């Protein structure tokens, strides 16, 4: 029996000076040399995808597995967080069908980096890049995101199990 499950992930981080901007595991130049503030590398896209995978697997969120008060995890690559989410999914017999993700940012422009992000994420997730849809939109100038104070991401993960997941 094949069971299909979905998980939804969301993340948001504010900009800060003096940090690289990492999105989808890729260094993205920012016109004002800003990165995202957070305990890890603050990669909102990778965090949202990891939480979506954990949700589809019926697990807890990334903060449970990677607490933001653990000094050993300071500045950790979010690709390691994503790898852990995949391991937990695979442990119960899950398989990724597809990922659909959206970045919400007034700046910088994301389009030039989409294929590189998809390639990086696909390699970590052990799926073809064609199984990842990655889009970007603005917040039309509204709210904190519209004022260019940070970046947010939404992700949906669809997974299947050959048996009922634990």
DSSP file (Angstrom, degrees, kcal/mol; ACC not computed):
  #  RESIDUE AA STRUCTURE BP1 BP2  ACC     N-H-->O    O-->H-N    N-H-->O    O-->H-N    TCO  KAPPA ALPHA  PHI   PSI    X-CA   Y-CA   Z-CA
    1    1 A X              0   0    0      0, 0.0     2,-0.5     0, 0.0     0, 0.0   0.000 360.0 360.0 360.0 132.0    0.0    0.0    0.0
    2    2 A X        -     0   0    0    158,-0.0     2,-0.4   162,-0.0   160,-0.2  -0.877 360.0-165.3-102.5 128.3    1.4    3.4   -0.9
    3    3 A X  E     -A  161   0A   0    158,-2.8   158,-2.6    -2,-0.5     2,-0.5  -0.935   4.4-156.5-110.7 132.1    0.6    6.4    1.4
    4    4 A X  E     +A  160   0A   0     -2,-0.4     2,-0.3   156,-0.2   156,-0.2  -0.927  15.9 178.1-109.4 133.6    1.1    9.9    0.2
    5    5 A X  E     -A  159   0A   0    154,-2.8   154,-3.0    -2,-0.5     2,-0.3  -0.941  13.5-151.7-132.8 154.5    1.7   12.7    2.7
    6    6 A X  E     -A  158   0A   0     -2,-0.3     2,-0.3   152,-0.2   152,-0.2  -0.919   6.1-166.5-124.5 151.7    2.4   16.4    2.5
    7    7 A X  E     -A  157   0A   0    150,-2.1   150,-2.7    -2,-0.3     2,-0.4  -0.992   9.3-147.1-137.2 146.5    4.2   18.8    4.9
    8    8 A X  E     -A  156   0A   0     -2,-0.3     2,-0.4   148,-0.2   148,-0.2  -0.931  14.4-172.1-115.9 134.9    4.3   22.6    5.0
    9    9 A X  E     +A  155   0A   0    146,-3.1   146,-2.5    -2,-0.4     2,-0.3  -0.955   5.1 178.9-127.3 148.1    7.3   24.6    6.1
   10   10 A X  E     +A  154   0A   0     -2,-0.4     2,-0.3   144,-0.2   144,-0.2  -0.995   4.0 169.2-143.6 143.0    7.7   28.3    6.7
   11   11 A X  E     -A  153   0A   0    142,-2.0   142,-2.6    -2,-0.3     2,-0.3  -0.987   7.4-176.2-152.1 153.8   10.7   30.4    7.8
   12   12 A X  E     +A  152   0A   0     -2,-0.3     2,-0.3   140,-0.2   140,-0.2  -0.985   3.8 177.7-149.0 138.9   11.5   34.1    8.1
   13   13 A X  E     -A  151   0A   0    138,-2.1   138,-2.0    -2,-0.3     2,-0.2  -0.994  25.6-121.9-140.6 146.1   14.7   35.9    9.1
   14   14 A X  E     -A  150   0A   0     -2,-0.3    23,-3.2    23,-0.3   136,-0.3  -0.506  32.8-104.8 -82.7 156.5   15.7   39.6    9.3
   15   15 A X  E     -D   36   0B   0    134,-2.9     2,-0.3    21,-0.2    21,-0.2  -0.451  38.3-179.3 -73.4 152.4   18.6   41.1    7.4
   16   16 A X  E >   -D   35   0B   0     19,-2.6    19,-2.7    -2,-0.1     3,-0.6  -0.979  27.7-109.8-147.0 153.5   21.8   42.0    9.2
   17   17 A X  E 3  S+D   34   0B   0     -2,-0.3    17,-0.2    17,-0.2     3,-0.1  -0.523  93.3  32.4 -80.1 150.7   25.1   43.6    8.1
   18   18 A X  T 3  S+     0   0    0     15,-1.1     2,-0.4     1,-0.2    -1,-0.2   0.606  92.4 100.2  85.3  12.7   28.2   41.5    8.0
   19   19 A X  S <  S-     0   0    0     -3,-0.6    -1,-0.2    14,-0.3    -3,-0.1  -0.963  73.0-112.2-126.5 147.5   26.9   38.1    7.1
   20   20 A X        -     0   0    0     -2,-0.4     2,-0.7    15,-0.1    16,-0.6  -0.468  30.3-121.1 -71.4 150.5   26.8   36.3    3.8
   21   21 A X        -     0   0    0      7,-0.4     7,-3.1    14,-0.2     2,-0.5  -0.858  33.2-175.5 -95.4 112.5   23.3   35.8    2.3
   22   22 A X  E     +E   27   0C   0     -2,-0.7     2,-0.4    19,-0.4    22,-0.3  -0.944   7.5 171.1-112.3 125.0   22.8   32.0    1.8
   23   23 A X  E >  S-E   26   0C   0      3,-2.5     3,-1.6    -2,-0.5    20,-0.1  -0.988  73.6  -7.4-135.1 124.9   19.6   30.8    0.1
   24   24 A X  T 3  S-     0   0    0     -2,-0.4    97,-0.2     1,-0.3    96,-0.1   0.806 129.3 -59.0  61.2  28.4   19.1   27.2   -1.0
   25   25 A X  T 3  S+     0   0    0      1,-0.2     2,-0.4    95,-0.1    -1,-0.3   0.548 115.1 115.9  78.9   8.3   22.7   26.6    0.0
   26   26 A X  E <  S-E   23   0C   0     -3,-1.6    -3,-2.5    87,-0.0     2,-0.5  -0.904  70.4-120.7-115.7 136.9   24.0   29.2   -2.5
   27   27 A X  E     -E   22   0C   0     -2,-0.4     2,-0.5    -5,-0.2    -5,-0.2  -0.652  32.2-167.8 -73.5 120.4   25.8   32.4   -1.8
   28   28 A X        -     0   0    0     -7,-3.1    -7,-0.4    -2,-0.5     2,-0.1  -0.954  19.5-126.7-115.3 116.9   23.6   35.2   -3.2
   29   29 A X        -     0   0    0     -2,-0.5     2,-0.4    -9,-0.1    79,-0.1  -0.378  20.9-151.1 -62.4 137.1   25.2   38.7   -3.4
   30   30 A X    >   -     0   0    0      1,-0.1     3,-2.1    78,-0.1    -1,-0.0  -0.927  16.0-132.2-110.3 135.6   23.1   41.4   -1.8
   31   31 A X  T 3  S+     0   0    0     -2,-0.4    -1,-0.1     1,-0.3    -2,-0.0   0.764 110.2  38.4 -59.7 -24.9   23.3   44.9   -3.1
   32   32 A X  T 3  S-     0   0    0      2,-0.1    -1,-0.3    -3,-0.0    -3,-0.0   0.164 116.1-111.3-109.9  17.3   23.8   46.3    0.4
   33   33 A X    <   +     0   0    0     -3,-2.1   -15,-1.1     1,-0.2     2,-0.3   0.903  67.1 148.2  54.5  48.3   26.0   43.5    1.6
   34   34 A X  E     -D   17   0B   0    -17,-0.2     2,-0.2   -16,-0.1   -17,-0.2  -0.851  25.8-175.1-110.8 148.4   23.4   42.1    4.0
   35   35 A X  E     -D   16   0B   0    -19,-2.7   -19,-2.6    -2,-0.3     2,-0.4  -0.648  37.0 -82.6-122.7-173.9   22.8   38.5    5.1
   36   36 A X  E     -D   15   0B   0    -16,-0.6     2,-0.4     5,-0.3   -21,-0.2  -0.781  38.0-127.5 -98.6 140.2   20.2   36.9    7.2
   37   37 A X        +     0   0    0    -23,-3.2   -23,-0.3    -2,-0.4     2,-0.3  -0.674  52.4 113.4 -87.0 133.2   20.4   37.0   11.0
   38   38 A X  S    S-     0   0    0     -2,-0.4    37,-0.1     2,-0.2   -25,-0.0  -0.958  73.5 -94.9 177.8 170.9   20.1   33.6   12.8
   39   39 A X  S    S+     0   0    0     -2,-0.3    36,-4.1    35,-0.1    37,-0.3   0.888 113.2  34.6 -70.3 -40.1   21.8   31.0   14.9
   40   40 A X  S    S-     0   0    0     35,-0.2    -2,-0.2    34,-0.2    35,-0.2   0.070 126.0 -67.3 -88.4-153.4   22.7   28.9   11.8
   41   41 A X        -     0   0    0     35,-1.7   -19,-0.4     2,-0.1    -5,-0.3   0.494  67.5-127.6 -77.7  -1.4   23.5   30.4    8.4
   42   42 A X        +     0   0    0      1,-0.2     2,-1.3    34,-0.2     3,-0.1   0.782  42.4 171.8  64.5  32.6   19.8   31.5    8.5
   43   43 A X     >  -     0   0    0      1,-0.2     4,-2.4     2,-0.1    -1,-0.2  -0.602  12.4-170.7 -75.1  94.3   19.0   30.0    5.1
   44   44 A X  H  > S+     0   0    0     -2,-1.3     4,-2.4   -22,-0.3    -1,-0.2   0.836  80.3  53.7 -60.2 -35.7   15.2   30.5    5.1
   45   45 A X  H  > S+     0   0    0    -23,-0.2     4,-2.1     2,-0.2    -1,-0.2   0.946 111.5  43.3 -65.3 -48.6   14.6   28.5    2.0
   46   46 A X  H  > S+     0   0    0      1,-0.2     4,-2.6     2,-0.2    -2,-0.2   0.880 113.6  52.6 -66.0 -38.0   16.5   25.4    3.3
   47   47 A X  H  X S+     0   0    0     -4,-2.4     4,-2.6     2,-0.2     5,-0.2   0.927 109.2  49.0 -62.8 -44.8   14.8   25.8    6.7
   48   48 A X  H  X S+     0   0    0     -4,-2.4     4,-2.1     1,-0.2   107,-0.2   0.908 112.9  47.4 -62.8 -41.5   11.3   25.9    5.1
   49   49 A X  H  X S+     0   0    0     -4,-2.1     4,-2.4     2,-0.2    -1,-0.2   0.917 111.3  51.0 -66.3 -42.5   12.0   22.8    3.0
   50   50 A X  H  X S+     0   0    0     -4,-2.6     4,-2.5     1,-0.2    -2,-0.2   0.925 111.5  47.6 -60.5 -44.6   13.5   20.9    6.0
   51   51 A X  H  X S+     0   0    0     -4,-2.6     4,-2.5     2,-0.2    -1,-0.2   0.872 109.8  53.5 -65.5 -35.7   10.4   21.7    8.1
   52   52 A X  H  X S+     0   0    0     -4,-2.1     4,-2.4    -5,-0.2   105,-0.2   0.922 110.7  46.7 -63.2 -43.1    8.1   20.7    5.2
   53   53 A X  H  X S+     0   0    0     -4,-2.4     4,-1.7     2,-0.2    -2,-0.2   0.917 112.4  49.5 -64.1 -43.2    9.9   17.3    5.0
   54   54 A X  H  <>S+     0   0    0     -4,-2.5     5,-3.1     1,-0.2     4,-0.3   0.890 110.7  51.0 -63.6 -38.4    9.7   16.9    8.8
   55   55 A X  H ><5S+     0   0    0     -4,-2.5     3,-1.3     1,-0.2    -2,-0.2   0.921 108.8  50.0 -63.8 -44.3    6.0   17.7    8.7
   56   56 A X  H 3<5S+     0   0    0     -4,-2.4    -1,-0.2     1,-0.3    -2,-0.2   0.824 111.1  50.6 -63.5 -30.1    5.3   15.2    6.0
   57   57 A X  T 3<5S-     0   0    0     -4,-1.7    -1,-0.3    -5,-0.2    -2,-0.2   0.486 115.6-116.6 -85.0  -3.6    7.2   12.6    8.1
   58   58 A X  T < 5S+     0   0    0     -3,-1.3    -3,-0.2    -4,-0.3     2,-0.1   0.774  71.2 133.9  74.2  25.5    5.1   13.4   11.1
   59   59 A X      < -     0   0    0     -5,-3.1    -1,-0.2     1,-0.2     2,-0.1  -0.405  60.0 -90.7-100.4 177.5    8.2   14.7   13.0
   60   60 A X        -     0   0    0      1,-0.2    -1,-0.2    -2,-0.1    -3,-0.1  -0.264  54.0 -83.4 -80.1 174.5    8.8   17.8   15.1
   61   61 A X    >>  -     0   0    0      1,-0.1     3,-1.5    -7,-0.1     4,-1.0  -0.191  42.4 -97.6 -79.4 172.4   10.2   21.0   13.7
   62   62 A X  H 3> S+     0   0    0      1,-0.3     4,-2.8     2,-0.2    -1,-0.1   0.786 119.0  67.0 -63.2 -27.3   13.9   21.8   13.0
   63   63 A X  H 34 S+     0   0    0      1,-0.2    -1,-0.3     2,-0.2     5,-0.1   0.795  97.6  54.7 -62.8 -27.3   14.2   23.7   16.3
   64   64 A X  H <4 S+     0   0    0     -3,-1.5     3,-0.4     1,-0.2    -1,-0.2   0.911 117.4  33.8 -70.0 -43.1   13.7   20.4   18.1
   65   65 A X  H  < S+     0   0    0     -4,-1.0     2,-0.2     1,-0.2    -2,-0.2   0.747 133.1  30.1 -84.7 -25.6   16.6   18.8   16.3
   66   66 A X  S  < S-     0   0    0     -4,-2.8    -1,-0.2    -5,-0.2    -2,-0.1  -0.626  82.5-161.2-134.2  72.7   18.7   21.9   16.0
   67   67 A X    >   -     0   0    0     -3,-0.4     3,-1.6    -2,-0.2     6,-0.2  -0.278  19.3-134.0 -62.7 139.4   18.0   24.2   19.0
   68   68 A X  T 3  S+     0   0    0      1,-0.3    -1,-0.1    -5,-0.1    -5,-0.0   0.398 102.1  60.2 -78.0   6.1   19.0   27.8   18.5
   69   69 A X  T 3  S+     0   0    0      5,-0.0     2,-0.8     3,-0.0    -1,-0.3   0.292  75.9 106.6-110.3   9.0   20.6   27.9   22.0
   70   70 A X    X   -     0   0    0     -3,-1.6     3,-1.7     1,-0.2     4,-0.2  -0.790  57.8-157.6 -88.4 112.1   23.1   25.1   21.3
   71   71 A X  G >  S+     0   0    0     -2,-0.8     3,-1.1     1,-0.3    -1,-0.2   0.761  89.7  64.8 -63.6 -23.5   26.5   26.8   20.9
   72   72 A X  G 3  S+     0   0    0      1,-0.2    -1,-0.3    -3,-0.1    -2,-0.0   0.705 101.1  51.6 -70.0 -17.9   27.8   23.8   18.9
   73   73 A X  G X  S+     0   0    0     -3,-1.7     3,-2.1    -6,-0.2    -1,-0.2   0.382  76.8 134.0 -98.8   2.8   25.3   24.6   16.2
   74   74 A X  T <  S-     0   0    0     -3,-1.1   -34,-0.2     1,-0.3   -35,-0.1  -0.343  84.3  -3.4 -58.6 126.8   26.3   28.3   15.9
   75   75 A X  T 3  S+     0   0    0    -36,-4.1    -1,-0.3     1,-0.2   -35,-0.2   0.639  91.5 166.9  64.9  18.8   26.6   29.2   12.1
   76   76 A X    <   -     0   0    0     -3,-2.1   -35,-1.7   -37,-0.3     2,-0.3  -0.287  44.8-102.1 -59.9 146.3   25.9   25.6   11.0
   77   77 A X    >>  -     0   0    0    -37,-0.2     3,-1.5     1,-0.1     4,-0.8  -0.558  21.2-138.6 -69.3 131.3   25.2   25.1    7.4
   78   78 A X  H 3> S+     0   0    0     -2,-0.3     4,-2.4     1,-0.3     5,-0.2   0.682  99.9  73.2 -66.5 -16.7   21.5   24.7    6.8
   79   79 A X  H 3> S+     0   0    0      1,-0.2     4,-2.1     2,-0.2    -1,-0.3   0.828  94.0  53.5 -65.5 -29.7   22.3   22.0    4.3
   80   80 A X  H <> S+     0   0    0     -3,-1.5     4,-1.9     2,-0.2    -1,-0.2   0.861 107.4  50.9 -70.2 -35.6   23.2   19.8    7.3
   81   81 A X  H  X S+     0   0    0     -4,-0.8     4,-2.1     2,-0.2    -2,-0.2   0.922 110.8  48.7 -63.5 -44.6   19.8   20.6    8.8
   82   82 A X  H  X S+     0   0    0     -4,-2.4     4,-2.3     1,-0.2    -2,-0.2   0.895 108.7  53.1 -62.9 -40.8   18.2   19.5    5.5
   83   83 A X  H  X S+     0   0    0     -4,-2.1     4,-2.5     1,-0.2    -1,-0.2   0.894 108.2  50.6 -61.8 -40.7   20.3   16.3    5.4
   84   84 A X  H  X S+     0   0    0     -4,-1.9     4,-2.3     2,-0.2    -1,-0.2   0.905 108.5  51.8 -64.6 -41.7   19.0   15.4    8.9
   85   85 A X  H  X S+     0   0    0     -4,-2.1     4,-1.9     1,-0.2    -2,-0.2   0.914 110.9  48.7 -60.9 -42.1   15.4   16.0    7.8
   86   86 A X  H  X S+     0   0    0     -4,-2.3     4,-3.0     2,-0.2     5,-0.2   0.926 108.9  52.8 -62.3 -45.1   16.0   13.7    4.9
   87   87 A X  H  X S+     0   0    0     -4,-2.5     4,-2.1     1,-0.2    -2,-0.2   0.900 109.2  49.2 -58.5 -42.1   17.5   11.1    7.1
   88   88 A X  H  X S+     0   0    0     -4,-2.3     4,-0.9     2,-0.2    -1,-0.2   0.879 112.5  48.4 -66.1 -37.5   14.5   11.1    9.4
   89   89 A X  H ><>S+     0   0    0     -4,-1.9     5,-2.4    -5,-0.2     3,-0.7   0.939 113.5  46.1 -65.3 -47.8   12.2   10.8    6.4
   90   90 A X  H ><5S+     0   0    0     -4,-3.0     3,-2.0     1,-0.2    -2,-0.2   0.833 101.4  67.3 -65.3 -33.0   14.1    7.9    5.0
   91   91 A X  H 3<5S+     0   0    0     -4,-2.1    -1,-0.2     1,-0.3    -2,-0.2   0.839 104.3  43.7 -57.4 -34.9   14.4    6.2    8.3
   92   92 A X  T <<5S-     0   0    0     -4,-0.9    -1,-0.3    -3,-0.7    74,-0.2   0.306 127.8 -97.3 -93.8   8.4   10.6    5.6    8.2
   93   93 A X  T < 5S+     0   0    0     -3,-2.0    69,-0.6     1,-0.2    -3,-0.2   0.638  72.0 153.0  88.7  14.7   10.6    4.5    4.6
   94   94 A X  E   < -B  161   0A   0     -5,-2.4     2,-0.4    -6,-0.2    -1,-0.2  -0.421  25.7-164.8 -78.9 154.4    9.6    7.8    3.1
   95   95 A X  E     -B  160   0A   0     65,-1.9    65,-2.6    -2,-0.1     2,-0.3  -0.997  23.6-117.5-138.8 133.3   10.5    9.0   -0.4
   96   96 A X  E     +B  159   0A   0     -2,-0.4    63,-0.3    63,-0.2     3,-0.1  -0.535  26.3 179.1 -73.0 129.8   10.3   12.5   -1.7
   97   97 A X  E     -     0   0A   0     61,-3.3     2,-0.3     1,-0.4    62,-0.2   0.865  65.3 -33.3 -89.4 -55.2    7.9   13.0   -4.6
   98   98 A X  E     -B  158   0A   0     60,-1.5    60,-2.6     2,-0.0     2,-0.4  -0.990  45.8-137.6-161.8 163.0    8.5   16.7   -5.0
   99   99 A X  E     -Bc 157 132A   0     32,-2.5    34,-2.9    -2,-0.3     2,-0.5  -0.990  12.8-170.1-124.7 134.0    9.2   20.0   -3.3
  100  100 A X  E     +Bc 156 133A   0     56,-2.6    56,-2.7    -2,-0.4     2,-0.3  -0.984  18.6 171.7-124.8 118.0    7.4   23.3   -4.1
  101  101 A X  E     -Bc 155 134A   0     32,-2.8    34,-2.4    -2,-0.5     2,-0.4  -0.943  19.2-163.5-133.2 149.6    9.0   26.4   -2.5
  102  102 A X  E     -Bc 154 135A   0     52,-2.7    52,-2.4    -2,-0.3     2,-0.4  -0.997   8.8-152.1-133.2 128.7    8.6   30.1   -2.7
  103  103 A X  E     -Bc 153 136A   0     32,-2.6    34,-2.4    -2,-0.4     2,-0.6  -0.811   9.1-154.2 -93.2 139.3   11.0   32.8   -1.5
  104  104 A X  E     +Bc 152 137A   0     48,-3.2    48,-2.1    -2,-0.4     2,-0.3  -0.945  36.2 137.1-117.8 109.0    9.4   36.2   -0.5
  105  105 A X        -     0   0    0     32,-2.6     3,-0.1    -2,-0.6     5,-0.1  -0.980  48.6-155.3-155.3 134.8   11.9   39.0   -0.9
  106  106 A X  S    S+     0   0    0     39,-0.6     2,-0.3    44,-0.4    -1,-0.1   0.845  81.4  58.0 -74.2 -36.5   11.9   42.6   -2.2
  107  107 A X  S    S+     0   0    0     43,-0.2    -1,-0.3    -3,-0.1     2,-0.1  -0.979  82.7  30.1-152.8 156.4   15.6   42.2   -2.7
  108  108 A X  S    S-     0   0    0     -2,-0.3     2,-0.3   -79,-0.1   -78,-0.1   0.658  81.2-109.8 -78.8 175.7   17.9   40.8   -4.0
  109  109 A X        -     0   0    0      1,-0.1     3,-0.1    -2,-0.1    -2,-0.1  -0.541  30.2-168.3 -68.6 132.3   16.7   39.4   -7.3
  110  110 A X    >>  +     0   0    0     -2,-0.3     3,-2.7    -5,-0.1     4,-0.6   0.747  63.7  87.3 -95.4 -29.6   16.5   35.6   -7.0
  111  111 A X  G >4 S+     0   0    0      1,-0.3     3,-1.0     2,-0.2     4,-0.4   0.796  83.0  57.8 -48.5 -41.3   16.0   34.6  -10.6
  112  112 A X  G 34 S+     0   0    0      1,-0.2    -1,-0.3     2,-0.1     4,-0.2   0.676 113.0  41.5 -65.7 -12.7   19.7   34.4  -11.5
  113  113 A X  G <> S+     0   0    0     -3,-2.7     4,-2.5     2,-0.1    -1,-0.2   0.434  84.1  97.5-112.9  -2.2   20.3   31.9   -8.7
  114  114 A X  H <X S+     0   0    0     -3,-1.0     4,-2.8    -4,-0.6     5,-0.2   0.913  85.2  46.8 -59.0 -47.9   17.3   29.6   -9.0
  115  115 A X  H  > S+     0   0    0     -4,-0.4     4,-2.2     1,-0.2    -1,-0.2   0.887 113.3  49.2 -65.2 -37.7   19.0   26.8  -11.1
  116  116 A X  H  > S+     0   0    0      2,-0.2     4,-2.4    -4,-0.2    -1,-0.2   0.906 112.1  48.9 -65.9 -41.4   22.0   26.7   -8.8
  117  117 A X  H  X S+     0   0    0     -4,-2.5     4,-2.9     2,-0.2     5,-0.3   0.935 111.5  49.3 -62.3 -46.5   19.8   26.6   -5.7
  118  118 A X  H  X S+     0   0    0     -4,-2.8     4,-2.6     1,-0.2    -2,-0.2   0.907 111.9  48.9 -60.4 -41.8   17.7   23.7   -7.3
  119  119 A X  H  X S+     0   0    0     -4,-2.2     4,-2.0    -5,-0.2    -1,-0.2   0.921 113.4  46.1 -64.1 -44.9   20.9   21.8   -8.1
  120  120 A X  H  X S+     0   0    0     -4,-2.4     4,-1.8     2,-0.2    -2,-0.2   0.938 115.8  45.0 -63.7 -48.2   22.3   22.2   -4.6
  121  121 A X  H  X S+     0   0    0     -4,-2.9     4,-2.6   -97,-0.2    -2,-0.2   0.905 111.6  53.0 -63.8 -42.0   19.1   21.3   -2.9
  122  122 A X  H  X>S+     0   0    0     -4,-2.6     5,-1.8    -5,-0.3     4,-1.0   0.886 106.7  53.1 -61.7 -39.3   18.6   18.3   -5.2
  123  123 A X  H  <5S+     0   0    0     -4,-2.0     3,-0.4     2,-0.2    -1,-0.2   0.932 112.8  43.2 -62.9 -45.0   22.0   17.0   -4.5
  124  124 A X  H  <5S+     0   0    0     -4,-1.8    -2,-0.2     1,-0.2    -1,-0.2   0.904 117.7  45.6 -66.1 -41.1   21.4   17.0   -0.7
  125  125 A X  H  <5S-     0   0    0     -4,-2.6    -1,-0.2    -5,-0.2   -29,-0.2   0.523 105.5-128.5 -83.0  -5.3   17.9   15.6   -1.1
  126  126 A X  T  <5S+     0   0    0     -4,-1.0     2,-0.3    -3,-0.4    -3,-0.2   0.885  70.2 114.0  59.6  41.4   19.1   12.9   -3.5
  127  127 A X  S   <S-     0   0    0     -5,-1.8    -1,-0.2    -6,-0.1    -2,-0.1  -0.907  75.0 -91.0-132.6 162.0   16.3   13.8   -6.0
  128  128 A X    >   -     0   0    0     -2,-0.3     3,-2.3     1,-0.1     4,-0.1  -0.458  34.1-118.9 -71.5 148.4   16.5   15.2   -9.5
  129  129 A X  G >  S+     0   0    0      1,-0.3     3,-2.0     2,-0.2    -1,-0.1   0.797 112.7  69.3 -55.5 -27.9   16.3   19.1   -9.8
  130  130 A X  G 3  S+     0   0    0      1,-0.3    -1,-0.3     3,-0.0    -2,-0.0   0.650  88.8  64.2 -67.0 -12.9   13.2   18.6  -11.9
  131  131 A X  G <  S+     0   0    0     -3,-2.3   -32,-2.5   -13,-0.1     2,-0.5   0.396  93.5  75.2 -88.0   2.6   11.5   17.4   -8.6
  132  132 A X  E <   -c   99   0A   0     -3,-2.0     2,-0.5   -34,-0.2   -32,-0.2  -0.968  61.5-166.2-119.6 122.4   12.0   20.9   -7.1
  133  133 A X  E     -c  100   0A   0    -34,-2.9   -32,-2.8    -2,-0.5     2,-0.5  -0.930  13.1-176.2-101.5 126.8    9.9   23.9   -8.1
  134  134 A X  E     +c  101   0A   0     -2,-0.5     2,-0.3   -34,-0.2   -32,-0.2  -0.978   6.8 167.9-131.0 120.7   11.4   27.1   -6.8
  135  135 A X  E     -c  102   0A   0    -34,-2.4   -32,-2.6    -2,-0.5     2,-0.3  -0.821  17.6-152.1-125.7 164.1    9.8   30.5   -7.2
  136  136 A X  E     +c  103   0A   0     -2,-0.3     2,-0.3   -34,-0.2   -32,-0.2  -0.991  15.6 169.7-137.4 147.8   10.3   34.0   -5.9
  137  137 A X  E     -c  104   0A   0    -34,-2.4   -32,-2.6    -2,-0.3     2,-0.2  -0.942  26.4-122.0-145.7 166.1    7.9   36.9   -5.3
  138  138 A X        -     0   0    0     -2,-0.3   -32,-0.1   -34,-0.2     8,-0.1  -0.514  22.5-122.4-100.2 176.6    7.9   40.2   -3.6
  139  139 A X    >   -     0   0    0     -2,-0.2     3,-2.4     6,-0.2     7,-0.2   0.098  48.2-114.8-104.0  19.5    5.6   41.4   -0.8
  140  140 A X  T 3   -     0   0    0      1,-0.3     3,-0.1     5,-0.1     6,-0.1   0.799  68.1 -61.3  53.1  33.6    4.5   44.3   -3.0
  141  141 A X  T 3  S+     0   0    0      1,-0.2     2,-0.3     4,-0.1    -1,-0.3   0.516 104.4 132.9  77.2   4.4    6.1   46.8   -0.6
  142  142 A X    <>  -     0   0    0     -3,-2.4     4,-1.9     4,-0.1    -1,-0.2  -0.683  57.9 -17.8 -94.6 143.3    3.9   45.7    2.3
  143  143 A X  H  > S-     0   0    0     -2,-0.3     4,-1.6     2,-0.2     5,-0.1   0.014 107.7 -38.4  66.1-169.4    5.0   44.9    5.8
  144  144 A X  H  4>S+     0   0    0      1,-0.2     5,-2.4     2,-0.2     6,-0.3   0.871 140.6  49.2 -60.4 -40.3    8.5   44.1    7.1
  145  145 A X  H >45S+     0   0    0      1,-0.2     3,-1.5     3,-0.2   -39,-0.6   0.901 109.8  51.9 -67.2 -39.1    9.3   42.1    4.0
  146  146 A X  H 3<5S+     0   0    0     -4,-1.9    -1,-0.2     1,-0.3    -2,-0.2   0.781 105.1  56.1 -66.3 -27.4    8.1   44.9    1.7
  147  147 A X  T 3<5S-     0   0    0     -4,-1.6    -1,-0.3    -5,-0.2    -2,-0.2   0.307 119.4-112.7 -85.8   8.8   10.3   47.3    3.6
  148  148 A X  T < 5S+     0   0    0     -3,-1.5    -3,-0.2    -5,-0.1    -2,-0.1   0.842  76.2 134.5  64.7  37.0   13.3   45.1    2.8
  149  149 A X  S   <S-     0   0    0     -5,-2.4  -134,-2.9    -6,-0.1     2,-0.3   0.578  72.4 -34.7 -90.9 -11.6   13.8   44.0    6.4
  150  150 A X  E     -A   14   0A   0     -6,-0.3   -44,-0.4  -136,-0.3     2,-0.3  -0.970  60.3 -93.8-179.9-167.6   14.2   40.3    5.7
  151  151 A X  E     -A   13   0A   0   -138,-2.0  -138,-2.1    -2,-0.3     2,-0.3  -0.984  25.7-166.2-136.1 144.4   13.3   37.3    3.6
  152  152 A X  E     -AB  12 104A   0    -48,-2.1   -48,-3.2    -2,-0.3     2,-0.3  -0.865   3.6-160.9-125.2 162.9   10.7   34.6    4.1
  153  153 A X  E     -AB  11 103A   0   -142,-2.6  -142,-2.0    -2,-0.3     2,-0.4  -0.998   6.2-163.0-145.8 144.6   10.1   31.2    2.5
  154  154 A X  E     -AB  10 102A   0    -52,-2.4   -52,-2.7    -2,-0.3     2,-0.3  -0.955  14.7-177.2-120.5 144.3    7.3   28.7    2.2
  155  155 A X  E     -AB   9 101A   0   -146,-2.5  -146,-3.1    -2,-0.4     2,-0.4  -0.999  15.3-162.1-145.5 143.5    7.7   25.1    1.1
  156  156 A X  E     -AB   8 100A   0    -56,-2.7   -56,-2.6    -2,-0.3     2,-0.5  -0.992  11.1-164.8-121.5 129.1    5.5   22.2    0.5
  157  157 A X  E     -AB   7  99A   0   -150,-2.7  -150,-2.1    -2,-0.4     2,-0.5  -0.962   3.3-163.5-115.5 130.1    6.9   18.6    0.5
  158  158 A X  E     +AB   6  98A   0    -60,-2.6   -61,-3.3    -2,-0.5   -60,-1.5  -0.960  19.4 171.0-109.9 127.4    5.0   15.7   -1.0
  159  159 A X  E     -AB   5  96A   0   -154,-3.0  -154,-2.8    -2,-0.5     2,-0.3  -0.896  18.6-147.8-132.3 160.2    6.3   12.3    0.1
  160  160 A X  E     -AB   4  95A   0    -65,-2.6   -65,-1.9    -2,-0.3     2,-0.4  -0.945   2.6-159.8-129.5 154.9    5.2    8.7   -0.3
  161  161 A X  E     -AB   3  94A   0   -158,-2.6  -158,-2.8    -2,-0.3   -67,-0.1  -0.979  19.8-142.4-127.8 141.1    5.6    5.6    1.9
  162  162 A X  S    S+     0   0    0    -69,-0.6     2,-0.3    -2,-0.4   -68,-0.1   0.571  93.8  18.5 -78.5  -7.9    5.3    2.0    0.6
  163  163 A X  S    S-     0   0    0    -70,-0.1     2,-0.3  -160,-0.1  -160,-0.3  -0.892 111.1 -64.0-147.1 173.8    3.6    1.3    4.0
  164  164 A X        -     0   0    0     -2,-0.3    -2,-0.1     1,-0.1  -162,-0.0  -0.503  60.0-119.0 -66.5 125.6    1.9    3.3    6.7
  165  165 A X              0   0    0     -2,-0.3    -1,-0.1     1,-0.1   -72,-0.1  -0.301 360.0 360.0 -65.8 149.4    4.5    5.6    8.3
  166  166 A X              0   0    0    -74,-0.2    -1,-0.1  -109,-0.0    -2,-0.1   0.475 360.0 360.0 -71.9 360.0    5.3    5.2   11.9
